[in-house]
Amino acid sequence: MKTETRVLIVGGGGAGLTTSMLLSQLGIDHILVSALSHTSLLPKAHVLNQRTMEIFEELGVAERIFARSTPPENMKATAWYAGVTGNHDGYGRRLGHLEVWGGGYTDPDFIAASPFRTANLPQIRLEPLLKQRAEEMGGDIRFGHEVMGYQQDADGVTAEIKIRETGDTYRVRCEYLLGCDGGRTIGKLAGIELEGQRNLMRMVSSHISYDFSKFLKDEDVLIRWLVNPDFGGSWASGVLVAMGPDHWGTKSEEWVLHLQFAMDDESALDDSKVLERMRATLGIPDFSPVIHYISRWTMEGVLANKFQSGRVLVVGDAGHRHPPTGGLGLNSAVHDAYNLCWKLAAVLRGKAGPGLLQTYGVERRPVDGANVEAAVNAALNHYTIDRALLLSPEKTAEQNWSEIRPLWEDLPDSAQKRHALNSAIVSQTMEFRHHNVEFGYVYDSSAVVGDGTPPRAPLDKVRIYEPSTKPGHPLPHAWIEKEGKRVALNTLVHGGKFVLIAGENGQPWIDAAQKVARQFGIDLTAVRIGILEGDYVDARCAWTKQREISSEGAVIVRPDRYIGFRSANAVADPEAALSGALRQILDRN
């Protein structure tokens, strides 16, 4: 068994397995160890946003995920209902409805932003696919191997590892250690602490199998907020989420029911009491589901005080933990890994200085902090809907039912109440249409060469993604063509390459890029793109509309699809301009 490697990954969840796949793609020798003998036993995270699916496509696993994912027609919306069923004529009525994450890839903004739709696959089924692909790509994956401790020095890290099945121990020497363990061990030993809001809510999540089809309606709804007036609010009443695996919509075989309990409510610890609460919430007295697992957890929003300590770096939940609202936790972990791995590979190959690796925390920590804030705000904003309904656990059930009856009966205050609820539900687009949180986040570090243009003021910092090629922004999506074949622009960076994109009259940039790539010893693709002329043609004009450079300008795209340099026009010495830009990005000064 190998005991020396360049990178040791600790943790076999979404963050660790994605990191393994990326390092394999980049040709970096590594070992992944996980204390667990298995992948996740809980559904946990399930929403995979467009950016994440682009990364998984590059790694060759997207097709498998889409094959198991919720069909787009069954994840177009979320909805709020007056419970599920019961002896009141209002039970089960739909109170509100909202598109989610592009409405099953029908929202023009989501179609324009990415060649991929949002996917939905519970972690219990996602992680085996990621593990399978990581092993196929050559990763040394060791489940049931637990890191007991480690020591780092100027040249690397030595980790003590126990094989849990036998109790045998061995040591692994690596150049860098990546903590992808949810913050359990690695970060703490390096002095990396998670800070922020804790004990926001006490939650109990039950993974169950049950046939709800005779009670439910609306096949397009993925997440159902059960605003049961008997309990006085959405979180208190429960959230019902379809989990498939073979059918979706109302016919889903498996579900997760999330229930909020008071922080001091000891009944949350008693499975029988939880089942009683489920029966009351759902209004099904004889409710007897197959219970796969009941998990207890506390909603929190925390961020690590730093992402790196010497040769130890943290990825995913080891650096940040989010409420589940918006599905930002796992997606942020994948994006962390995508930012980190090309930098780590460049440093290990001697193509970049150590300063490049330091930009990982500089770039990702503010983004992850913003994602934590967005998730917390989205979770708490659900009380806005309760307030619009005028529901409260302090009121009697009869009073709560009276408050919402104007929503389906024509009463004097019906119009006012209906519009108030409509506005409150639309406010939850901060969770279900956070397109700028997903795509519009920007990086500001020494690995980005500024061009002197002022920062862009977003139309809405959460909901509206506005593509740009300003340095620090993600490469906009566009379909381009060559030899009669259409490809997505962002696929040009696949495999960890830099890409120079020049305008149709930008041949001097192409010539200079080829020289500079040889000088730096890096993999760099240089292309001209124009509507009528270039190495690729822009038949849909999407790139031309978004490129923000002239026909003689150019941009450098980093391996993580972020703009690292931009020149709007031709320059006198493009070779010097590109050499200076790459020297800064790669810390080669």
C-alpha positions as CSV (number, residue, x, y, z in Angstrom):
1,M,0.0,0.0,0.0
2,K,1.4,3.3,-1.1
3,T,2.5,5.6,1.8
4,E,3.9,8.6,-0.1
5,T,1.9,10.9,-2.3
6,R,1.7,14.5,-3.4
7,V,-1.7,15.3,-1.9
8,L,-3.7,13.5,0.9
9,I,-7.4,14.2,0.8
10,V,-9.3,13.5,4.0
11,G,-13.0,13.0,3.6
12,G,-15.0,10.9,1.1
13,G,-18.1,13.1,0.6
14,G,-18.9,15.4,-2.3
15,A,-16.0,17.7,-1.6
16,G,-13.4,15.0,-1.3
17,L,-14.5,12.9,-4.2
18,T,-14.7,16.0,-6.5
19,T,-11.2,17.0,-5.4
20,S,-10.0,13.5,-6.2
21,M,-11.5,13.6,-9.7
22,L,-10.0,17.1,-10.4
23,L,-6.6,16.1,-9.3
24,S,-6.7,12.9,-11.4
25,Q,-7.7,14.9,-14.4
26,L,-4.7,17.2,-13.8
27,G,-2.3,14.3,-13.3
28,I,-1.6,14.9,-9.6
29,D,-0.9,11.8,-7.5
30,H,-3.1,11.6,-4.4
31,I,-4.7,9.4,-1.8
32,L,-8.2,9.9,-0.5
33,V,-9.1,8.5,3.0
34,S,-12.4,8.4,4.7
35,A,-13.1,7.3,8.2
36,L,-16.5,5.9,7.0
37,S,-16.7,2.6,5.3
38,H,-19.5,3.9,3.0
39,T,-20.7,6.9,1.2
40,S,-23.6,9.0,2.7
41,L,-26.5,7.0,4.2
42,L,-28.6,10.2,4.2
43,P,-30.2,12.0,1.3
44,K,-28.9,15.4,2.7
45,A,-27.9,17.8,-0.2
46,H,-29.7,17.2,-3.5
47,V,-29.8,20.4,-5.6
48,L,-26.9,20.6,-8.1
49,N,-26.7,24.0,-9.8
50,Q,-25.8,24.8,-13.3
51,R,-22.2,25.7,-12.5
52,T,-21.7,22.4,-10.6
53,M,-23.1,20.4,-13.5
54,E,-20.7,22.1,-15.9
55,I,-17.8,20.9,-13.7
56,F,-19.3,17.4,-13.4
57,E,-19.6,17.3,-17.2
58,E,-15.9,18.2,-17.5
59,L,-15.1,15.3,-15.2
60,G,-17.3,12.8,-17.2
61,V,-20.0,12.1,-14.6
62,A,-22.8,14.6,-15.5
63,E,-24.5,12.1,-17.9
64,R,-24.8,9.5,-15.1
65,I,-26.2,12.2,-12.7
66,F,-28.8,13.4,-15.2
67,A,-29.8,9.8,-15.8
68,R,-30.7,9.5,-12.0
69,S,-31.8,13.1,-11.5
70,T,-35.3,14.4,-11.1
71,P,-36.8,15.0,-14.6
72,P,-37.1,18.7,-15.4
73,E,-40.9,18.5,-15.5
74,N,-40.9,17.4,-11.8
75,M,-38.6,20.1,-10.5
76,K,-40.0,23.2,-12.0
77,A,-41.6,24.7,-8.9
78,T,-42.0,24.8,-5.1
79,A,-45.4,25.4,-3.5
80,W,-47.1,26.2,-0.2
81,Y,-50.1,24.1,1.0
82,A,-52.5,24.3,3.9
83,G,-51.2,21.0,5.2
84,V,-51.8,17.7,3.3
85,T,-55.2,16.3,4.4
86,G,-57.6,16.4,7.4
87,N,-61.1,17.1,8.5
88,H,-61.1,20.8,7.6
89,D,-62.3,21.9,4.1
90,G,-59.1,23.9,3.7
91,Y,-56.7,21.1,4.1
92,G,-54.4,20.4,1.1
93,R,-55.3,23.6,-0.7
94,R,-52.5,25.2,-2.6
95,L,-51.7,28.7,-1.2
96,G,-48.8,29.7,-3.5
97,H,-46.5,28.5,-6.2
98,L,-43.1,29.6,-7.4
99,E,-40.7,28.6,-10.1
100,V,-37.4,27.1,-8.9
101,W,-33.9,27.3,-10.3
102,G,-34.9,28.0,-13.9
103,G,-38.3,26.3,-13.9
104,G,-36.9,23.0,-15.3
105,Y,-34.7,24.9,-17.8
106,T,-37.4,27.0,-19.3
107,D,-36.3,30.4,-17.9
108,P,-34.5,32.2,-20.7
109,D,-31.9,33.6,-18.3
110,F,-30.9,30.1,-17.1
111,I,-30.8,28.8,-20.7
112,A,-28.6,31.7,-21.7
113,A,-26.3,31.2,-18.7
114,S,-25.3,27.5,-19.2
115,P,-25.5,24.6,-21.5
116,F,-26.8,22.6,-18.6
117,R,-30.0,22.7,-16.4
118,T,-30.0,22.4,-12.7
119,A,-30.1,18.8,-11.5
120,N,-31.5,17.2,-8.4
121,L,-30.1,14.0,-7.0
122,P,-29.9,13.2,-3.2
123,Q,-26.4,12.8,-1.8
124,I,-27.2,9.2,-0.9
125,R,-27.3,8.4,-4.7
126,L,-24.9,11.1,-5.9
127,E,-21.9,10.0,-3.8
128,P,-21.7,6.4,-5.2
129,L,-21.6,7.9,-8.7
130,L,-18.8,10.3,-7.7
131,K,-16.8,7.5,-6.0
132,Q,-17.2,5.2,-9.0
133,R,-15.9,7.9,-11.3
134,A,-13.1,8.9,-9.0
135,E,-11.9,5.3,-8.9
136,E,-12.2,5.1,-12.7
137,M,-10.0,8.1,-13.1
138,G,-7.3,6.5,-11.1
139,G,-7.8,7.9,-7.6
140,D,-6.5,5.9,-4.7
141,I,-9.7,5.8,-2.7
142,R,-9.6,4.3,0.8
143,F,-12.8,4.1,2.8
144,G,-12.6,2.9,6.4
145,H,-9.2,4.6,6.9
146,E,-9.3,7.3,9.6
147,V,-6.7,10.1,10.1
148,M,-5.8,10.0,13.8
149,G,-3.5,13.0,13.7
150,Y,-0.8,14.7,11.6
151,Q,2.2,16.9,11.8
152,Q,3.3,19.4,9.2
153,D,6.8,20.8,8.5
154,A,8.4,23.1,5.9
155,D,8.4,20.4,3.3
156,G,5.1,18.5,3.8
157,V,2.7,16.7,6.1
158,T,2.9,13.3,7.8
159,A,-0.5,11.8,8.7
160,E,-1.1,8.9,11.1
161,I,-3.9,6.7,9.7
162,K,-5.9,3.8,11.2
163,I,-7.6,1.0,9.3
164,R,-10.8,0.8,11.2
165,E,-11.6,-2.8,10.4
166,T,-8.3,-4.2,11.6
167,G,-7.0,-1.5,13.9
168,D,-3.7,-1.4,12.0
169,T,-2.0,2.0,11.6
170,Y,0.3,3.4,9.0
171,R,1.7,6.8,8.0
172,V,1.3,8.8,4.8
173,R,3.7,11.5,3.8
174,C,2.3,14.1,1.5
175,E,3.2,17.6,0.3
176,Y,-0.3,19.0,1.0
177,L,-3.2,17.8,3.1
178,L,-6.7,18.8,2.2
179,G,-9.4,18.7,4.8
180,C,-12.7,17.7,3.2
181,D,-14.0,16.1,6.4
182,G,-16.7,18.6,7.3
183,G,-14.5,20.2,9.9
184,R,-14.4,17.2,12.1
185,T,-10.6,16.8,12.5
186,I,-8.3,18.4,10.0
187,G,-9.1,22.1,10.3
188,K,-9.3,22.0,14.1
189,L,-5.8,20.5,14.4
190,A,-4.5,23.3,12.1
191,G,-6.1,26.1,14.2
192,I,-8.9,26.7,11.6
193,E,-12.1,27.5,13.5
194,L,-15.7,27.8,12.2
195,E,-17.3,31.0,13.3
196,G,-20.8,32.5,12.9
197,Q,-24.5,31.9,13.7
198,R,-25.3,28.7,15.5
199,N,-28.5,27.2,16.8
200,L,-30.7,29.0,14.3
201,M,-33.3,26.2,14.3
202,R,-33.5,22.7,15.7
203,M,-34.5,20.3,13.0
204,V,-35.5,16.7,12.6
205,S,-35.4,15.2,9.2
206,S,-37.0,11.8,8.4
207,H,-36.1,9.8,5.3
208,I,-39.2,7.7,4.6
209,S,-40.9,5.6,2.0
210,Y,-44.7,6.3,1.6
211,D,-47.3,6.5,-1.1
212,F,-48.5,10.1,-0.9
213,S,-50.0,10.0,-4.4
214,K,-53.6,9.9,-3.2
215,F,-53.1,13.0,-1.1
216,L,-50.9,15.2,-3.3
217,K,-51.3,17.2,-6.5
218,D,-49.0,19.2,-8.8
219,E,-46.5,17.0,-10.6
220,D,-44.1,20.0,-11.2
221,V,-43.5,20.6,-7.5
222,L,-40.3,19.3,-5.9
223,I,-40.4,21.0,-2.4
224,R,-43.7,21.3,-0.6
225,W,-44.1,23.7,2.3
226,L,-46.9,22.5,4.6
227,V,-48.3,25.6,6.1
228,N,-50.6,23.8,8.4
229,P,-52.7,26.4,10.3
230,D,-53.1,23.9,13.2
231,F,-49.3,24.5,13.8
232,G,-49.1,28.1,12.7
233,G,-46.3,28.3,10.2
234,S,-44.2,26.8,7.5
235,W,-41.1,25.6,9.3
236,A,-43.2,24.5,12.3
237,S,-45.6,22.6,10.0
238,G,-43.0,20.8,7.9
239,V,-41.3,20.7,4.5
240,L,-41.9,17.6,2.3
241,V,-39.3,16.9,-0.4
242,A,-39.5,14.2,-3.1
243,M,-36.5,11.9,-3.2
244,G,-37.4,9.5,-6.0
245,P,-35.6,7.2,-6.9
246,D,-37.6,5.7,-9.7
247,H,-40.6,8.1,-9.9
248,W,-40.9,11.7,-9.0
249,G,-43.7,14.3,-8.5
250,T,-46.6,13.0,-6.4
251,K,-45.5,9.4,-7.2
252,S,-42.1,9.6,-5.6
253,E,-41.4,6.5,-3.6
254,E,-39.2,8.2,-1.0
255,W,-39.4,11.5,0.8
256,V,-37.7,13.6,3.4
257,L,-40.0,15.4,5.9
258,H,-38.2,18.2,7.7
259,L,-39.8,19.4,11.0
260,Q,-38.7,22.2,13.3
261,F,-38.7,21.6,17.0
262,A,-38.1,24.1,19.8
263,M,-34.5,24.1,21.0
264,D,-35.6,22.8,24.4
265,D,-38.2,20.3,23.1
266,E,-36.9,16.9,24.2
267,S,-39.5,15.1,22.1
268,A,-37.2,15.7,19.2
269,L,-35.0,13.0,20.6
270,D,-37.8,10.4,20.7
271,D,-38.5,8.6,17.4
272,S,-42.1,7.7,18.5
273,K,-42.8,11.4,19.4
274,V,-41.4,12.4,16.0
275,L,-43.7,9.9,14.3
276,E,-46.7,11.3,16.3
277,R,-45.7,14.8,15.1
278,M,-45.5,13.6,11.5
279,R,-49.0,12.1,11.7
280,A,-50.4,15.3,13.2
281,T,-48.6,17.6,10.7
282,L,-49.7,15.5,7.7
283,G,-53.2,14.9,9.0
284,I,-53.0,11.2,8.4
285,P,-53.8,9.4,11.7
286,D,-52.7,6.0,10.5
287,F,-49.6,7.2,8.8
288,S,-47.1,4.3,9.0
289,P,-44.2,4.9,6.6
290,V,-41.1,2.8,6.2
291,I,-38.6,4.9,8.1
292,H,-35.1,4.7,6.7
293,Y,-33.4,7.1,9.0
294,I,-34.3,10.0,11.4
295,S,-31.6,12.6,11.8
296,R,-31.3,15.5,14.2
297,W,-29.4,18.6,13.4
298,T,-29.1,22.2,14.2
299,M,-29.3,24.8,11.5
300,E,-26.3,27.1,11.4
301,G,-24.4,29.5,9.2
302,V,-20.7,29.4,9.9
303,L,-17.5,30.3,8.1
304,A,-13.9,29.3,8.8
305,N,-11.6,32.0,10.0
306,K,-9.1,31.0,7.3
307,F,-9.0,28.3,4.6
308,Q,-5.2,27.6,4.8
309,S,-2.7,26.9,7.5
310,G,0.7,26.2,6.0
311,R,0.4,23.0,3.9
312,V,-3.2,22.2,5.2
313,L,-6.2,23.6,3.3
314,V,-9.9,23.0,3.9
315,V,-12.6,22.5,1.3
316,G,-16.4,22.4,1.5
317,D,-18.1,22.0,4.9
318,A,-14.7,22.0,6.6
319,G,-14.6,25.7,5.7
320,H,-18.3,26.7,5.7
321,R,-21.7,25.3,6.8
322,H,-25.0,26.5,5.4
323,P,-28.7,26.1,6.1
324,P,-30.1,23.8,3.4
325,T,-32.1,26.7,1.8
326,G,-30.9,27.3,-1.7
327,G,-28.8,24.1,-1.9
328,L,-25.6,26.1,-1.6
329,G,-23.6,23.8,0.7
330,L,-22.6,21.0,-1.7
331,N,-22.4,23.4,-4.7
332,S,-20.1,25.7,-2.8
333,A,-17.9,22.7,-2.0
334,V,-17.6,21.7,-5.6
335,H,-16.7,25.3,-6.6
336,D,-14.1,25.4,-3.8
337,A,-12.4,22.3,-5.3
338,Y,-12.6,23.7,-8.8
339,N,-10.9,26.9,-7.7
340,L,-8.2,25.1,-5.6
341,C,-7.1,22.1,-7.7
342,W,-5.7,23.9,-10.8
343,K,-3.7,26.2,-8.5
344,L,-2.4,23.2,-6.4
345,A,-1.4,21.4,-9.6
346,A,0.4,24.5,-10.9
347,V,2.4,24.9,-7.7
348,L,3.3,21.2,-7.5
349,R,4.5,21.2,-11.1
350,G,6.7,24.2,-10.5
351,K,4.7,26.3,-12.9
352,A,3.5,28.7,-10.2
353,G,4.8,30.2,-7.0
354,P,3.3,29.6,-3.6
355,G,1.4,32.9,-3.8
356,L,-1.0,31.4,-6.3
357,L,-2.1,28.8,-3.7
358,Q,-2.7,31.5,-1.2
359,T,-5.3,33.1,-3.5
360,Y,-7.6,30.1,-2.9
361,G,-8.7,31.4,0.5
362,V,-8.6,35.0,-0.7
363,E,-11.0,34.2,-3.5
364,R,-13.2,31.6,-2.1
365,R,-13.7,32.7,1.5
366,P,-15.6,35.9,0.6
367,V,-17.8,34.0,-1.8
368,D,-18.5,31.2,0.6
369,G,-19.3,33.8,3.3
370,A,-21.8,35.4,1.0
371,N,-23.3,32.0,0.3
372,V,-23.7,31.3,4.0
373,E,-25.3,34.7,4.4
374,A,-27.7,34.1,1.4
375,A,-28.7,30.7,2.8
376,V,-29.4,32.1,6.3
377,N,-31.4,35.0,4.9
378,A,-33.4,32.6,2.7
379,A,-34.2,30.3,5.7
380,L,-35.4,33.2,7.9
381,N,-37.3,34.8,5.0
382,H,-39.8,32.0,5.1
383,Y,-41.3,33.7,8.2
384,T,-42.2,36.6,5.8
385,I,-44.7,34.2,4.2
386,D,-46.1,33.3,7.6
387,R,-46.5,36.9,8.4
388,A,-48.3,37.6,5.1
389,L,-50.7,34.8,6.0
390,L,-51.0,36.2,9.5
391,L,-50.4,32.8,10.9
392,S,-48.8,32.3,14.3
393,P,-48.3,29.4,16.7
394,E,-49.7,31.8,19.4
395,K,-53.1,31.8,17.7
396,T,-55.6,29.0,17.9
397,A,-56.1,26.7,15.0
398,E,-59.5,28.2,14.3
399,Q,-58.0,31.7,14.2
400,N,-55.3,30.6,11.8
401,W,-57.8,29.0,9.5
402,S,-59.8,32.2,9.5
403,E,-56.8,34.1,8.5
404,I,-56.2,32.1,5.3
405,R,-59.8,31.4,4.2
406,P,-59.9,34.6,2.1
407,L,-57.3,33.1,-0.2
408,W,-59.8,30.7,-1.7
409,E,-63.1,32.3,-0.7
410,D,-64.1,35.7,-2.1
411,L,-64.3,37.8,1.1
412,P,-63.9,41.6,1.6
413,D,-60.1,41.3,2.3
414,S,-59.4,38.6,-0.3
415,A,-57.7,40.8,-2.9
416,Q,-55.4,42.4,-0.3
417,K,-54.5,39.1,1.3
418,R,-53.9,37.3,-2.0
419,H,-51.5,40.0,-3.2
420,A,-49.7,40.3,0.1
421,L,-49.1,36.5,-0.1
422,N,-48.0,36.8,-3.7
423,S,-45.4,39.4,-2.8
424,A,-44.1,37.4,0.1
425,I,-43.7,34.3,-2.0
426,V,-41.9,36.2,-4.7
427,S,-39.5,37.5,-2.1
428,Q,-38.4,33.8,-1.7
429,T,-36.8,34.1,-5.1
430,M,-33.8,34.9,-2.9
431,E,-33.7,31.1,-2.4
432,F,-35.2,29.7,-5.6
433,R,-33.8,32.2,-8.2
434,H,-30.4,33.2,-6.7
435,H,-28.9,33.2,-10.2
436,N,-26.3,35.8,-9.3
437,V,-25.3,33.9,-6.2
438,E,-24.7,30.9,-8.4
439,F,-23.1,32.5,-11.4
440,G,-22.3,36.1,-10.7
441,Y,-19.8,35.8,-7.8
442,V,-16.5,37.5,-8.6
443,Y,-12.9,37.0,-7.5
444,D,-10.5,39.7,-6.5
445,S,-6.9,38.6,-5.8
446,S,-3.4,38.7,-7.2
447,A,-4.5,35.9,-9.6
448,V,-6.7,38.4,-11.4
449,V,-5.1,41.2,-13.4
450,G,-7.4,44.3,-13.2
451,D,-8.0,46.4,-16.3
452,G,-8.9,49.6,-14.5
453,T,-12.6,49.5,-15.2
454,P,-14.9,50.3,-12.2
455,P,-16.7,47.5,-10.4
456,R,-20.1,46.6,-11.9
457,A,-23.1,47.5,-9.7
458,P,-25.5,44.5,-10.0
459,L,-29.2,45.1,-10.8
460,D,-29.9,42.6,-8.0
461,K,-27.0,41.0,-6.1
462,V,-28.9,37.8,-5.5
463,R,-31.4,37.2,-8.3
464,I,-30.0,38.6,-11.6
465,Y,-26.9,37.3,-13.3
466,E,-25.3,39.7,-15.7
467,P,-22.5,38.1,-17.8
468,S,-19.3,40.1,-18.2
469,T,-15.7,39.6,-19.2
470,K,-14.3,42.0,-16.6
471,P,-11.4,40.3,-14.9
472,G,-12.5,38.3,-11.9
473,H,-15.9,37.4,-13.5
474,P,-16.8,34.0,-14.9
475,L,-16.5,33.3,-18.6
476,P,-20.0,33.9,-20.1
477,H,-21.7,31.0,-21.8
478,A,-22.0,31.0,-25.6
479,W,-22.4,28.4,-28.3
480,I,-19.7,28.6,-30.9
481,E,-19.1,26.6,-34.1
482,K,-16.1,25.0,-35.9
483,E,-16.3,22.7,-39.0
484,G,-20.0,22.5,-38.7
485,K,-19.9,21.4,-35.0
486,R,-21.4,23.4,-32.2
487,V,-19.6,23.5,-28.8
488,A,-20.0,25.4,-25.6
489,L,-17.4,28.1,-25.2
490,N,-16.5,27.0,-21.7
491,T,-15.4,23.6,-22.8
492,L,-12.3,25.1,-24.3
493,V,-10.8,25.1,-20.8
494,H,-11.4,21.5,-20.1
495,G,-8.5,19.6,-18.7
496,G,-7.0,22.5,-16.7
497,K,-5.9,24.7,-19.6
498,F,-5.6,28.4,-19.9
499,V,-7.4,29.9,-22.9
500,L,-6.8,33.1,-24.7
501,I,-9.8,34.3,-26.7
502,A,-9.1,37.1,-29.1
503,G,-11.4,38.9,-31.5
504,E,-11.5,38.0,-35.2
505,N,-8.8,40.5,-36.0
506,G,-6.6,39.5,-33.0
507,Q,-4.0,37.3,-34.6
508,P,-1.1,39.2,-32.9
509,W,-2.5,38.0,-29.6
510,I,-2.6,34.4,-30.9
511,D,1.0,34.5,-32.0
512,A,2.1,36.1,-28.7
513,A,0.1,33.6,-26.6
514,Q,1.9,30.7,-28.3
515,K,5.3,32.1,-27.5
516,V,4.4,32.9,-23.9
517,A,2.9,29.5,-23.3
518,R,6.2,27.9,-24.4
519,Q,8.2,30.3,-22.2
520,F,6.1,29.5,-19.2
521,G,5.7,25.8,-19.9
522,I,1.9,25.9,-19.5
523,D,-1.0,24.4,-21.5
524,L,-2.6,27.3,-23.2
525,T,-5.1,27.3,-26.1
526,A,-5.4,30.4,-28.2
527,V,-8.3,31.1,-30.5
528,R,-10.0,33.9,-32.4
529,I,-13.8,34.1,-32.3
530,G,-16.0,36.3,-34.5
531,I,-19.3,36.3,-36.1
532,L,-18.0,35.6,-39.6
533,E,-14.3,35.0,-39.1
534,G,-12.1,33.2,-36.6
535,D,-11.0,29.8,-35.5
536,Y,-14.6,29.5,-34.2
537,V,-17.6,31.4,-35.5
538,D,-20.3,33.0,-33.4
539,A,-23.4,32.0,-35.3
540,R,-25.8,33.0,-32.5
541,C,-23.8,36.2,-31.8
542,A,-24.0,35.4,-28.1
543,W,-20.2,35.7,-27.5
544,T,-20.0,39.0,-29.5
545,K,-22.8,40.5,-27.4
546,Q,-21.0,39.6,-24.2
547,R,-17.3,39.7,-24.9
548,E,-16.8,43.5,-24.1
549,I,-13.7,43.6,-26.3
550,S,-13.1,44.8,-29.9
551,S,-12.3,42.6,-32.8
552,E,-8.6,43.3,-31.9
553,G,-8.9,42.7,-28.1
554,A,-8.4,39.6,-26.0
555,V,-9.1,37.9,-22.7
556,I,-7.2,35.2,-20.8
557,V,-9.5,32.6,-19.2
558,R,-8.0,30.7,-16.2
559,P,-8.5,26.9,-15.9
560,D,-11.4,27.5,-13.5
561,R,-13.2,29.5,-16.3
562,Y,-12.6,32.9,-14.6
563,I,-11.3,35.9,-16.6
564,G,-7.8,36.5,-15.5
565,F,-6.8,39.3,-17.9
566,R,-8.6,41.5,-20.5
567,S,-7.4,44.0,-23.1
568,A,-10.3,45.7,-24.8
569,N,-8.2,46.5,-27.8
570,A,-4.9,45.8,-29.6
571,V,-1.7,46.8,-27.7
572,A,1.8,47.6,-29.1
573,D,3.5,44.6,-27.5
574,P,1.0,41.8,-26.9
575,E,3.7,39.3,-25.9
576,A,4.9,41.6,-23.1
577,A,1.3,42.2,-22.0
578,L,0.5,38.4,-21.8
579,S,3.8,37.6,-20.2
580,G,3.2,40.2,-17.4
581,A,-0.3,39.0,-16.9
582,L,0.6,35.3,-16.5
583,R,3.6,36.2,-14.4
584,Q,1.2,37.9,-12.0
585,I,-1.5,35.2,-12.1
586,L,1.0,32.4,-11.5
587,D,3.1,34.3,-9.0
588,R,6.1,34.0,-11.2
589,N,7.6,37.4,-10.4
